Amino acid sequence: MRAALWLMALFAIAVASALFAGNNPGTVTLFWAPHRVDMSLNLFLLVLAGSFLTLHLAMRALSALMSIPQQARRWRLLQKERAIHTALLDSLSHLVAGRFIRARKTADLVINLEESLHRSGEQLPYSGRLRTLTHLIAAESAHALQDRVVRDAHFGQALEEASGRDAQEAREGVQLRRARWALDDRDAPAAMQWLDQLPSGASRRTVALRMRFRAERQAGEPRMALESARLLTKHRAFSEASGKSIARGLAIELIRTAHDTVQLQRAWDLLERAEQIIPEVACEAAERLLLLGGDASVSRKWLLPVWESMIQALDALNLAQRIRLAKVLEQGFGVEGQSPDSVWLSRIEAAQMSNPRDAVLQYLAGMVCMRLNLWGKALQLLKQSLLTLNHSELTRDTWLALATMAELRHDVQGAADAYREAAKR
């Protein structure tokens, strides 16, 4: 359709030109004393158009002739720029391929080519970022080769080149890379120092938070590492399961660093609610409190959420967690000078009666009754728990408790038999 329209337009132009040229009686007269030139209007128009076209072509030819030096200069610049880009790509390829010596040599070549270009009076608009990236590649290669002198030299030059206003992102990248090198050198304080120099926006990036987390772990700062782990989990850098596992380990480590009850209470208050109800964390805190001579009622208060979750569904805690909970509760009831806790005794009795076949609950109820001098009930529950207990430590403790009660009854043979059974475990 478009071709047909163009053909019709050409026919129309041809017809109009023929009509105008064939029926045009106009004449143009040029006076150039003492001469006079007469020509038709059609010829004058053709001469005028030809003169204009000739002049236009002559000016274009002259312009092309005058621009030859500039084009030659531009071509030389393009060739040098291509050589720089090729060398930079080669350096990156060698770096990712593990050829660190070649990567460093090629990076030095890029630096030399850029310097020669600068000495010739040319200037690339991105020369600052180019030098920064090249020095960073050379420093990364030297770091992989454990050449810290060369690495620090290239790092200093990269940091100097990234000092302009338009090189903020490049400077942040250089600082992040330096922090990672410090982590590789096991220098956690230096890594945290470089991370602290980052702007507030860059310090909240996932890569910076990961480095800070590693540095805090290396520096032995569980409190700060726990805060970083929370942020990483919030930013979905860790999965929910991984974040919970990391938080559990750091919370336990934080609790173990407490050397008195005041420090332990402060560490417990630093934990979030979701971390406090983790069975391992609550048991560790309660056991640590009892070890430091703290109030047993406070330890049972910390264990209450874990206990309630176990009562609601026994499979909420695995066997190891239930045994740990029972041992810590037993330890709390065995503290001398503590008043009997009737509320917890009723909780344990109700849980044992609701699950009469649960050996761990039977063991716990029997041990608590023994700690509270309820000898008859304790003897009954502990003997029943022996029928289904399949845990060597609990079985040994049960026989030791039976031996203790036998000695209190002056049953020498029964105590000896109980001790013999405990020794077998």
C-alpha positions, 0 to 999 in steps of 0.5 A, a space after each residue: 500500500 505504501 509503495 502504491 502511494 509513493 508511485 502515485 505521488 511521483 506521477 503527480 509530481 511528474 505531471 505537475 512539473 510537465 505542466 509547469 515546464 511546458 506552459 511556462 512562458 516566463 523569461 529571466 534577463 540578466 544584465 552584466 554591462 555591456 552584455 545582456 543574457 536572456 534565458 527561460 525561467 525553466 533553465 534558470 531554475 535548473 541552473 540555480 538548483 544545480 549551482 546550489 547542489 554543487 556548492 553544497 557538495 563542495 562545502 561537505 567535501 571541504 568539511 570532511 577534509 578539514 575533519 580528518 585530523 579530528 577523526 584520526 584523533 578520535 580513532 586513536 582514542 577509540 583504539 586505546 579505549 578498546 585496548 583498556 576495556 579488553 585488558 579489564 575484561 581479561 583481568 576480571 576473567 583471570 580473577 574469577 578463574 583463580 589465575 591471580 598472578 595473571 589478573 594482577 599483571 593485566 590490571 597493571 596493564 590497564 593502569 599503564 594504558 590509562 596513564 598513557 592515555 592521560 599523558 597524551 592529553 585525553 581524558 575518559 569521562 569514567 577514568 576515576 571509576 576505571 582506576 578504582 576498579 582496576 586497583 581493586 582487582 589488583 588488590 583482590 588478586 594480591 589478597 588471594 596470593 597473601 601479598 599484603 604489602 601489594 594489596 594495601 598499596 593498591 587498596 590505598 590507591 583505590 580509596 584515593 581514586 574513589 574520593 570524588 563526589 561521583 564515586 560514592 558507590 565505588 568508595 563503599 565497595 572499596 570499604 566493604 572489600 577491605 572489611 572482608 579482607 580483614 575478616 579473612 585475616 581474622 582481624 575482627 576489630 579492623 573489619 568492624 572499624 571499616 564497617 562503621 565508616 560506611 554511610 547509614 544506608 550502606 551499613 544496612 545492606 545485607 552484605 554489610 550486615 553479613 560481614 558485621 555478623 561474622 566480625 561480631 562472631 569472631 570478636 566474641 560479642 554474642 549480644 551484638 551478633 544476636 542483633 545482627 542476626 535479627 536484622 538479617 532474618 528480618 531482611 530474609 538473608 536467613 531462612 526462618 529455620 536458619 535464623 531461629 537456629 542461629 538466634 538459639 545458639 547466640 542466645 545460649 552463648 550470651 547466657 553462658 557469658 553471665 558470671 552472676 545473677 545480675 548479668 544473667 538477668 540483664 542477658 535474659 532481658 535482652 532476649 526477645 519473647 520468641 527467643 525466650 520460649 525456645 526450650 534450649 534457651 530457657 533451660 540453659 538460662 534456668 540452669 545457669 541461674 541455679 548454678 550461680 545461686 539464684 532464686 529457683 522460683 525465677 528459674 521456674 518462671 522462665 521455664 513456664 512457657 516451655 512447660 505449657 507448650 509441652 503440656 498442650 502437645 507432648 510432641 512440641 518438644 523432642 525427647 532430649 528437650 523434655 529430659 533437659 526440662 525435667 532435669 532443670 526443674 528437678 534441680 530447682 526443687 533440690 535447692 536448699 533453703 527454698 520454700 516448697 512450690 505447691 503451684 508447680 507441684 500441682 502442675 507436675 501432678 496434673 501433667 503426670 495424671 493426664 499422661 500416666 504412661 509418660 516415663 519422663 513425667 513420672 520421673 519428674 513427679 517422683 523426683 519432685 515428691 522426693 525433694 519435698 519429702 513425700 517418700 511414699 508417693 515418690 517411691 511409687 512414681 519412680 518405680 513405675 517410671 523404671 518400667 518404661 524409661 529408656 534413657 540411661 542417665 534418667 534410669 541411673 538417677 532413678 536408681 540413685 534416688 531409690 537407693 537414697 530413700 532405702 538408706 533413709 528407711 535403713 534398708 541396707 539390702 535395698 540400697 545396695 541393690 539400687 546402687 548396683 543397678 545404678 552402676 550398670 548404667 
